[in-house]
């Protein structure tokens, strides 16, 4: 497509507007779906994981690494770090 001509610029602008419309429609449908799910009482987002801070501290006191603690508790290492903050 030659965008140096007036016709090429017009086609480029129209295609950009159509792409923007498509993106806006998708975003609107996602927001409507989330509102609908919330209205039905569904919880949105990632499920919370609870870890025992005391257990992490006791494992850490025995010399266990952060990775080993995360593996033993079956959670991610970031979850272990966040629990200790």
C-alpha atoms as one frame of an Amber mdcrd trajectory, in Angstrom:
protein
   0.000   0.000   0.000   1.395   3.356  -1.032   0.711   5.823   1.769   2.291
   8.735  -0.050  -0.849   9.235  -2.174  -4.138  10.645  -0.876  -5.949   7.391
  -1.716  -3.346   5.316   0.115  -3.591   7.566   3.179  -7.379   7.279   3.153
  -7.293   3.464   2.925  -4.705   3.310   5.708  -6.873   5.553   7.905 -10.016
   3.500   7.245  -8.233   0.229   8.032  -6.889   1.739  11.252 -10.385   2.859
  12.263 -11.806  -0.620  11.580  -9.042  -2.220  13.658  -9.698   0.209  16.520
 -13.425  -0.568  16.362 -12.722  -4.314  16.542 -10.486  -3.857  19.559 -13.076
  -1.698  21.323 -15.823  -4.265  20.681 -13.698  -7.073  22.134 -12.872  -5.016
  25.239 -16.560  -4.155  25.699 -17.575  -7.831  25.454 -14.926  -8.835  28.001
 -16.102  -6.171  30.465 -19.738  -7.247  29.963 -18.788 -10.885  30.567 -16.962
  -9.988  33.766 -19.944  -7.940  35.008 -22.234 -10.877  34.196 -20.009 -13.337
  36.067 -19.851 -11.026  39.093 -23.647 -10.645  39.075 -23.947 -14.447  39.174
 -21.698 -14.527  42.240 -18.603 -16.000  40.624 -15.245 -14.950  41.970 -12.914
 -13.447  39.418  -9.158 -13.704  39.284  -6.591 -16.135  40.459  -7.496 -18.224
  43.539  -5.770 -17.190  46.756  -3.220 -19.515  48.301  -2.693 -19.383  52.039
   0.589 -20.420  53.581   1.602 -20.643  57.198   4.261 -18.058  57.994   5.302
 -19.983  61.124   5.943 -23.104  59.061   8.081 -21.156  56.598  10.073 -19.640
  59.448  10.642 -23.041  61.066  11.733 -24.584  57.747  14.024 -21.640  57.111
  15.519 -22.040  60.615  16.423 -25.647  59.781  18.434 -24.374  56.802  15.990
 -25.174  53.989  16.340 -23.073  50.854  13.508 -20.886  49.588  13.066 -23.204
  46.616  12.913 -26.279  48.858  10.349 -24.607  51.111   8.203 -23.683  48.097
   8.412 -27.260  46.830   7.501 -28.746  50.182   4.495 -26.423  50.615   3.511
 -26.917  46.947   3.393 -23.193  46.210   5.478 -20.882  44.080   8.634 -19.324
  45.386   7.073 -15.867  44.971   4.270 -16.905  47.308   6.820 -17.885  49.931
   8.634 -14.559  49.546   5.344 -12.633  49.772   4.323 -14.491  52.940   7.567
 -13.471  54.609   7.193  -9.760  53.781
